[in-house]
Amino acid sequence: MSLRQLLATILGICLLPILFSACNATSPVPTGTVAVVEITSTTVSTSEPTVTPVPPTATPVPLAAVVNGEGIRLDEYQAELAQFQASTTITGTKLATDTNTVVLNELVDQTLLAQAAAEDGYSVDDTLLQSRISALESQLGGAQALKDWQSAHGYTEDTFTLALKRSIGAAWMRDHIATAVPETADEVHVQQILLPTKAQADEVYASLQTGKDFQQAASKYDPLTNGDLGWFPRGYLNDPTIEDTAFSLQPGQYSQVIQTVVGYHILYLLERDPQHPLQPDARRVLQVTSVQDWLSERRKQSDIQILLP
């Protein structure tokens, strides 16, 4: 079970099935401060001068990427990669061609979302963070069980805390974007005649041209539903050709023959409503698209440096 799955399962979070899962928000880890020491007096000594050793330079933490100046640690990336590979092996899911890219892109997206959450004033203080950790410990069976889980999944205490904070912030921002999608939209109610060959479709279209009733033709080829596609907004269908055609019609009009991968369609617009209530599945699709569009635009505006070979 990955960190994202663990958070979603343990904390009972209801999240969109895109990109990742977590809970509430975070803020960037505070940067360190430099203490300035002022010399207030000078002491003269006749003894041999003491040589003050120069403190060693701290070894930089290896990074996998830098997003707007914020680093994604290499060990965190490696832990996420191991989780991803293990989960796909267990579930039998076919691995992506480049799992490294998939995992790194997800971490970059998380970082972008978490940064935006911080910009919006949402942050995770120590109390909130500890409450999440306590909930994880309680579900897993204690503090040691959580430590064992971290170790088994390649996390150190530091990388786990960073990943948890980022996931919380990213989930909050993602849900913030998703909930902004309105509950109504410009929608069309469409009926279709779907045929397997162009010759059949052309024959039906010709009959419609001579005045044959569309409803009768639709019921002939689909007696169960009469070809009723129901209501849908822009951005809901997988095929933009069908969608564009439907929105170009006036109520009572039918389209020309449209070819798609599933066959040949003739559409009929039953009605259109500029403020029709969205069905839950349609709103969910629009929410997913909204987050994806947000991330695409955010990436264009960001400085993203990939440091992996």
VMD Tcl script that draws the C-alpha trace (Angstrom):
set ca {
  {0.00 0.00 0.00}
  {1.43 3.38 -1.01}
  {1.42 6.54 1.09}
  {-1.41 7.93 -1.05}
  {-3.48 4.76 -0.59}
  {-2.69 4.68 3.12}
  {-3.87 8.24 3.63}
  {-7.04 7.76 1.63}
  {-7.91 4.52 3.44}
  {-6.98 5.48 6.98}
  {-8.25 9.04 7.07}
  {-11.45 8.30 5.17}
  {-10.83 10.99 2.59}
  {-13.16 11.32 -0.38}
  {-10.95 12.42 -3.25}
  {-10.94 12.50 -7.01}
  {-9.27 9.46 -8.59}
  {-6.59 11.47 -10.29}
  {-2.92 12.00 -9.70}
  {-2.82 11.13 -6.00}
  {-4.80 10.97 -2.76}
  {-4.21 12.63 0.59}
  {-5.83 14.98 3.08}
  {-6.06 18.69 3.74}
  {-3.25 21.20 3.29}
  {0.31 22.21 3.91}
  {2.81 25.02 3.63}
  {6.41 24.97 2.46}
  {8.94 23.81 5.01}
  {10.30 27.00 6.67}
  {13.74 27.97 5.56}
  {16.47 28.27 8.14}
  {17.56 31.56 9.66}
  {21.13 32.77 10.02}
  {22.11 33.98 13.47}
  {24.39 37.04 13.35}
  {26.79 37.22 16.32}
  {28.17 40.67 17.11}
  {31.65 40.92 18.65}
  {31.33 43.23 21.64}
  {34.87 43.12 23.05}
  {38.45 42.13 22.25}
  {40.75 40.28 24.66}
  {44.54 40.53 24.24}
  {46.44 37.36 25.11}
  {50.16 36.67 25.20}
  {49.64 32.97 24.56}
  {49.97 31.39 21.16}
  {46.99 32.17 18.92}
  {44.36 29.47 18.76}
  {43.42 28.26 15.32}
  {39.66 27.94 15.01}
  {38.77 25.01 12.77}
  {36.56 25.84 9.82}
  {33.29 23.90 10.16}
  {32.80 21.38 7.37}
  {30.44 22.35 4.58}
  {27.17 20.48 4.82}
  {26.77 17.85 2.15}
  {23.87 18.84 -0.12}
  {20.88 16.52 -0.03}
  {20.67 14.74 -3.40}
  {17.65 15.93 -5.37}
  {15.58 14.39 -8.13}
  {14.08 17.70 -9.25}
  {13.68 21.34 -8.27}
  {10.27 22.99 -8.65}
  {10.23 26.77 -8.31}
  {13.23 26.56 -6.02}
  {11.82 23.73 -3.89}
  {13.69 20.46 -4.08}
  {12.21 16.99 -4.45}
  {14.59 14.72 -2.58}
  {16.13 11.81 -4.43}
  {15.46 9.39 -1.57}
  {11.78 10.40 -1.51}
  {11.54 9.87 -5.26}
  {13.18 6.47 -4.93}
  {10.74 5.50 -2.16}
  {7.76 6.55 -4.31}
  {9.17 4.68 -7.30}
  {9.57 1.50 -5.26}
  {5.98 1.83 -4.00}
  {4.65 2.35 -7.49}
  {6.47 -0.66 -8.88}
  {5.42 -2.84 -5.93}
  {1.76 -1.83 -6.17}
  {1.56 -2.50 -9.90}
  {3.17 -5.90 -9.38}
  {0.70 -6.84 -6.62}
  {-2.38 -5.67 -8.50}
  {-1.21 -7.05 -11.83}
  {-1.41 -3.61 -13.43}
  {0.74 -3.23 -16.52}
  {3.65 -0.89 -15.85}
  {3.95 2.29 -17.86}
  {6.70 2.42 -20.43}
  {8.70 4.82 -18.28}
  {7.77 4.39 -14.62}
  {10.48 6.86 -13.61}
  {8.76 9.62 -15.56}
  {5.31 8.71 -14.24}
  {6.43 8.87 -10.61}
  {8.51 12.02 -11.02}
  {5.71 13.82 -12.85}
  {3.34 12.97 -10.03}
  {5.76 14.37 -7.45}
  {6.16 17.53 -9.53}
  {2.37 17.88 -9.75}
  {2.07 17.37 -6.00}
  {4.67 20.05 -5.41}
  {2.94 22.53 -7.71}
  {-0.39 21.97 -5.99}
  {1.12 22.17 -2.50}
  {2.91 25.41 -3.38}
  {-0.35 26.90 -4.62}
  {-2.09 25.85 -1.41}
  {0.55 27.71 0.59}
  {0.12 30.77 -1.63}
  {-3.60 30.65 -0.85}
  {-2.80 30.76 2.84}
  {-3.46 27.13 3.70}
  {-0.77 25.57 5.84}
  {-0.16 22.52 7.99}
  {1.06 23.33 11.49}
  {2.70 20.83 13.83}
  {-0.60 20.12 15.57}
  {-2.38 19.16 12.37}
  {0.55 17.13 11.13}
  {0.79 15.24 14.40}
  {-2.93 14.51 14.35}
  {-2.54 12.89 10.94}
  {0.45 10.87 12.11}
  {-1.45 9.79 15.24}
  {-4.34 8.62 13.08}
  {-1.94 6.58 10.96}
  {-0.34 5.07 14.06}
  {-3.74 4.19 15.50}
  {-4.88 2.44 12.35}
  {-1.64 0.55 11.78}
  {-1.31 -0.55 15.40}
  {1.02 1.92 17.07}
  {4.03 4.15 16.54}
  {6.35 1.22 15.92}
  {4.02 -0.18 13.29}
  {4.14 3.12 11.44}
  {7.94 3.18 11.67}
  {8.03 -0.36 10.31}
  {5.76 0.69 7.45}
  {8.01 3.65 6.67}
  {11.08 1.44 6.64}
  {9.40 -1.20 4.50}
  {8.45 1.45 1.94}
  {11.84 3.15 1.82}
  {11.03 6.21 3.94}
  {13.14 7.87 6.56}
  {11.50 10.01 9.26}
  {12.36 13.17 7.29}
  {11.21 11.95 3.88}
  {7.98 10.59 5.32}
  {7.18 13.93 6.97}
  {7.97 15.83 3.77}
  {5.85 13.47 1.69}
  {2.97 13.69 4.15}
  {3.02 17.49 4.19}
  {3.20 17.70 0.43}
  {0.38 15.19 -0.03}
  {-1.85 17.08 2.39}
  {-1.23 20.39 0.66}
  {-1.63 18.95 -2.81}
  {-4.92 17.27 -1.94}
  {-6.33 20.45 -0.43}
  {-5.46 22.50 -3.50}
  {-6.71 19.83 -5.87}
  {-10.04 19.65 -4.09}
  {-10.17 23.46 -3.96}
  {-9.89 23.54 -7.77}
  {-12.38 20.72 -8.21}
  {-15.08 22.17 -5.98}
  {-14.96 25.41 -7.99}
  {-16.57 23.56 -10.90}
  {-20.23 24.71 -10.91}
  {-23.13 22.33 -10.38}
  {-24.86 23.43 -13.57}
  {-23.64 23.76 -17.15}
  {-24.72 24.34 -20.73}
  {-25.94 20.85 -21.69}
  {-27.61 19.15 -24.61}
  {-30.02 16.21 -24.69}
  {-29.15 14.08 -27.69}
  {-30.53 11.05 -29.48}
  {-28.56 9.09 -32.05}
  {-28.74 6.43 -34.68}
  {-25.55 4.35 -34.66}
  {-24.79 2.04 -37.56}
  {-21.83 -0.25 -38.32}
  {-21.26 0.73 -41.97}
  {-21.22 3.95 -43.95}
  {-23.55 2.46 -46.55}
  {-26.22 1.79 -43.93}
  {-25.75 5.24 -42.39}
  {-26.00 6.95 -45.78}
  {-29.19 5.02 -46.52}
  {-30.80 6.10 -43.22}
  {-29.65 9.69 -43.72}
  {-31.23 9.71 -47.19}
  {-34.51 8.47 -45.73}
  {-34.45 11.26 -43.15}
  {-33.93 13.72 -45.97}
  {-37.15 12.51 -47.57}
  {-39.09 13.12 -44.35}
  {-38.83 9.88 -42.38}
  {-39.34 10.45 -38.63}
  {-36.08 10.32 -36.67}
  {-37.75 8.76 -33.61}
  {-39.07 5.84 -35.64}
  {-35.68 5.27 -37.25}
  {-33.91 5.44 -33.89}
  {-36.28 2.93 -32.29}
  {-35.71 0.52 -35.20}
  {-31.95 0.40 -34.67}
  {-32.00 0.68 -30.88}
  {-35.35 -0.58 -29.51}
  {-34.05 -0.62 -25.92}
  {-33.12 3.07 -25.47}
  {-34.16 4.59 -28.82}
  {-30.60 5.89 -29.09}
  {-31.07 8.31 -26.19}
  {-27.65 9.58 -25.05}
  {-29.12 11.66 -22.24}
  {-27.84 15.07 -21.15}
  {-24.16 15.98 -21.31}
  {-21.98 19.13 -21.17}
  {-18.95 20.06 -23.20}
  {-15.89 18.14 -22.08}
  {-17.81 15.03 -21.04}
  {-17.58 12.80 -24.11}
  {-14.40 11.06 -25.21}
  {-14.98 12.00 -28.84}
  {-14.93 15.77 -29.46}
  {-16.44 15.32 -32.92}
  {-19.70 14.00 -31.48}
  {-19.69 16.72 -28.85}
  {-18.99 19.59 -31.27}
  {-21.65 18.36 -33.66}
  {-24.27 18.04 -30.92}
  {-23.66 21.59 -29.70}
  {-23.85 22.94 -33.25}
  {-27.43 21.70 -33.73}
  {-30.69 23.45 -32.92}
  {-33.49 21.54 -31.15}
  {-35.30 19.38 -33.72}
  {-32.30 19.22 -36.09}
  {-30.34 16.11 -37.04}
  {-26.74 15.94 -38.19}
  {-25.01 14.51 -41.20}
  {-23.29 11.13 -40.88}
  {-20.36 11.24 -38.44}
  {-17.68 8.57 -38.39}
  {-15.99 7.55 -35.12}
  {-14.05 4.49 -33.97}
  {-17.30 2.79 -32.91}
  {-19.25 3.32 -36.12}
  {-21.34 5.85 -38.01}
  {-23.62 8.25 -36.13}
  {-26.52 10.51 -36.97}
  {-27.34 12.83 -34.07}
  {-30.63 14.50 -33.21}
  {-30.86 17.36 -30.72}
  {-33.89 16.93 -28.51}
  {-33.32 19.97 -26.27}
  {-30.67 22.28 -24.82}
  {-30.44 23.98 -21.42}
  {-27.74 26.59 -20.64}
  {-28.06 25.94 -16.90}
  {-28.84 22.25 -16.65}
  {-27.97 20.47 -13.36}
  {-24.91 18.29 -13.85}
  {-25.18 14.59 -13.11}
  {-22.57 13.45 -10.52}
  {-20.51 11.52 -13.07}
  {-20.50 14.45 -15.52}
  {-19.41 16.91 -12.83}
  {-16.71 14.49 -11.74}
  {-15.32 14.35 -15.29}
  {-15.31 18.16 -15.47}
  {-13.54 18.32 -12.10}
  {-10.82 15.98 -13.30}
  {-10.40 18.05 -16.46}
  {-10.29 21.25 -14.41}
  {-7.42 19.98 -12.27}
  {-5.53 18.68 -15.31}
  {-5.93 22.03 -17.09}
  {-4.78 23.86 -13.97}
  {-1.65 21.72 -13.73}
  {-0.89 22.18 -17.41}
  {-1.04 25.96 -17.06}
  {0.89 25.95 -13.79}
  {3.70 23.95 -15.38}
  {4.03 26.58 -18.12}
  {4.46 29.28 -15.48}
  {6.93 27.33 -13.31}
  {10.65 26.71 -13.24}
  {11.00 22.93 -13.21}
  {14.45 21.38 -13.27}
  {14.75 17.59 -13.63}
  {18.04 16.40 -12.13}
  {17.80 12.69 -12.81}
  {20.19 11.30 -15.42}
}
mol new
graphics top color blue
foreach p $ca { graphics top sphere $p radius 0.5 }
foreach p [lrange $ca 0 end-1] q [lrange $ca 1 end] { graphics top cylinder $p $q radius 0.2 }
display resetview
